[in-house]
Amino acid sequence: MHAVKKPIKTMEDFSAFVGLSRPTVSKYFNDPTSVRKKTREIIDAAVKQSGFRPNIFAVNLNRRRTNILGLIVPNSTDPFYMSLTRRIEGIAEQAGFLAFVLSSDGKPELEERAIETFKSMNVAGAIIGPLGVQSHHEKLAKLGESIPLVYIDSPLDATSPFVGTNNRQSFKLIVDYLIRSGDQPCYFGMTPVNSNAVERREAYSAAMQNLNLEPRFIVPEAHANWEFEKFAFDTTAQILREGGFPTKTVLCANDRLAYGVLAAAFQAGLKVGRGEDCDLRVAGHDDQPLSRYMCPPLTTVAQNYNEIGRLAIGLLFDKLGEDQDSKIELPGDSRILLNAEIMLRMSA
């Protein structure tokens, strides 16, 4: 081993520095246990002395299977996806994988670019929150022919591996509670950003019909965008100017819509809550981190993002044939629907 005289930037530079062949050094960085103990000790010392770290993407491109996992989320600033991403990244790191996260930002062209990026990186597998109604189904199907894919939050179709919330159960839970405790809920739907927009609307309708009640929908004009709070605020302000909601209880398809409804109701001078002196009840879905700190705190149903993340990466590991030390117990099915839990707070 020589003294460090110039910056070591490439594998060739490092090989010359440590005095070993390029194939031996590559073998070490692919799997340190694949070289002899004495060789490994020499390279370990050289790494500490030189500070050299190989380009992980270049190393992985030369492997038959990489240690990179792809993750596409539809909106990186949404608190639900932020929490889910953090959970997946943590488990991947513990298992010796790197989770490479890209956001489609609700745009089909960015989702397509993310798919192409993962193909060029030769990722081992991917977890994807698809845009659903706008997703590039053919491109995702083609990617799924070469690597394992697991979908989260909103399913791509009826057969692909998926982990998410059981919308039928969650909406039955919240609708039953709202009807037992007060006025019938009208439904404030999502903008059509993914298949949850359709599934949750249908779940609300089924829950109402199960109780022999007529579903009541708020159906404003909406483009597919993730600015749920602004959309709900503007729509609610208009509804209140025109005479109000069809019932005194508003059930929102997600918590972020409920934030907009709460803000517009406050601005209009309405009191939101479950007391007899209140003008309106508002409930949501998801239990976003800020929901308990709203004014009033938001009644909602909780998606278990920790469990969704844990099971999604466990399902991916299973498809990769990874024998993890702390193996994640999985149901027998590759489509996993988790039940939600109601969070009773002051808004409804």
SULMOQUI-V139135 format. One record per residue. N is the residue number from 1. D_FIRST is the distance of its C-alpha to the first C-alpha in Angstrom with 1 decimal. Layout:
{{N D_FIRST} {N D_FIRST}}
This chain:
{{1 0.0} {2 3.8} {3 6.9} {4 9.1} {5 11.8} {6 13.7} {7 14.8} {8 13.1} {9 16.4} {10 16.2} {11 14.8} {12 14.0} {13 12.1} {14 10.0} {15 9.7} {16 8.6} {17 5.9} {18 4.7} {19 5.9} {20 9.1} {21 12.6} {22 14.4} {23 17.0} {24 14.8} {25 13.3} {26 17.0} {27 18.3} {28 16.3} {29 17.6} {30 21.0} {31 21.1} {32 18.4} {33 20.7} {34 20.8} {35 17.5} {36 17.2} {37 16.7} {38 13.6} {39 11.9} {40 13.3} {41 12.0} {42 8.3} {43 9.3} {44 11.6} {45 9.2} {46 7.2} {47 10.8} {48 12.1} {49 9.8} {50 10.3} {51 13.8} {52 13.7} {53 16.7} {54 17.9} {55 21.5} {56 23.4} {57 26.3} {58 24.3} {59 22.7} {60 26.2} {61 27.9} {62 26.1} {63 27.3} {64 30.7} {65 31.3} {66 29.5} {67 29.2} {68 31.1} {69 34.8} {70 37.2} {71 39.8} {72 42.7} {73 45.2} {74 48.3} {75 48.2} {76 45.1} {77 47.3} {78 49.7} {79 49.2} {80 49.6} {81 46.8} {82 44.6} {83 45.1} {84 44.7} {85 41.4} {86 40.0} {87 41.0} {88 39.5} {89 36.2} {90 35.9} {91 36.6} {92 34.3} {93 31.3} {94 32.2} {95 32.1} {96 28.7} {97 30.3} {98 30.4} {99 34.0} {100 34.2} {101 37.6} {102 39.9} {103 43.5} {104 46.3} {105 48.3} {106 51.4} {107 51.1} {108 51.2} {109 49.2} {110 46.3} {111 46.5} {112 46.3} {113 43.3} {114 41.6} {115 42.3} {116 40.9} {117 37.8} {118 37.2} {119 37.8} {120 35.3} {121 32.7} {122 33.4} {123 34.1} {124 34.7} {125 38.0} {126 40.0} {127 42.4} {128 45.0} {129 47.9} {130 49.9} {131 52.5} {132 54.9} {133 57.9} {134 55.7} {135 52.6} {136 51.6} {137 52.6} {138 51.9} {139 48.4} {140 47.7} {141 49.2} {142 47.1} {143 43.9} {144 45.2} {145 45.4} {146 41.7} {147 40.4} {148 42.1} {149 43.9} {150 45.6} {151 48.0} {152 48.8} {153 51.7} {154 53.8} {155 54.0} {156 53.5} {157 56.2} {158 58.0} {159 55.6} {160 52.0} {161 49.9} {162 50.7} {163 50.5} {164 52.8} {165 55.9} {166 59.3} {167 61.3} {168 64.5} {169 64.1} {170 62.9} {171 65.8} {172 68.3} {173 67.2} {174 67.5} {175 70.7} {176 72.4} {177 71.6} {178 72.8} {179 76.0} {180 76.8} {181 76.2} {182 77.8} {183 78.6} {184 77.3} {185 73.9} {186 73.7} {187 70.4} {188 68.2} {189 65.8} {190 62.4} {191 61.7} {192 60.8} {193 57.0} {194 56.4} {195 58.3} {196 58.8} {197 61.4} {198 63.6} {199 62.7} {200 63.5} {201 66.7} {202 67.8} {203 66.8} {204 69.0} {205 71.8} {206 71.7} {207 71.7} {208 74.7} {209 76.6} {210 75.9} {211 78.0} {212 80.6} {213 79.8} {214 79.5} {215 76.0} {216 76.1} {217 73.4} {218 72.5} {219 71.7} {220 70.7} {221 69.3} {222 65.5} {223 62.6} {224 59.4} {225 57.3} {226 55.4} {227 57.4} {228 59.3} {229 60.3} {230 61.8} {231 63.5} {232 65.1} {233 66.1} {234 67.8} {235 69.5} {236 70.7} {237 72.1} {238 74.1} {239 75.3} {240 76.5} {241 78.3} {242 80.1} {243 81.4} {244 78.5} {245 76.8} {246 79.0} {247 78.4} {248 77.4} {249 74.2} {250 71.2} {251 68.5} {252 65.4} {253 63.1} {254 60.1} {255 59.6} {256 58.6} {257 62.0} {258 63.6} {259 62.0} {260 63.8} {261 67.1} {262 66.9} {263 66.2} {264 69.1} {265 71.4} {266 70.7} {267 71.4} {268 74.7} {269 75.7} {270 75.5} {271 74.7} {272 72.2} {273 72.3} {274 74.2} {275 77.0} {276 80.6} {277 80.4} {278 77.5} {279 77.9} {280 75.0} {281 72.5} {282 69.1} {283 66.5} {284 63.2} {285 60.6} {286 56.9} {287 56.8} {288 54.4} {289 52.7} {290 55.2} {291 58.3} {292 59.0} {293 58.9} {294 61.4} {295 64.9} {296 66.4} {297 63.5} {298 63.4} {299 64.7} {300 62.5} {301 61.0} {302 57.3} {303 54.8} {304 52.1} {305 49.0} {306 46.7} {307 48.2} {308 48.2} {309 44.5} {310 43.8} {311 45.9} {312 44.8} {313 41.1} {314 42.2} {315 44.3} {316 41.4} {317 39.1} {318 41.9} {319 42.2} {320 38.5} {321 38.8} {322 36.4} {323 36.9} {324 36.3} {325 36.1} {326 39.0} {327 40.9} {328 43.2} {329 46.8} {330 48.4} {331 52.1} {332 53.0} {333 53.5} {334 51.0} {335 53.4} {336 53.3} {337 55.8} {338 55.6} {339 58.7} {340 58.9} {341 60.3} {342 62.9} {343 62.2} {344 65.6} {345 65.6} {346 68.3} {347 68.5} {348 70.4}}
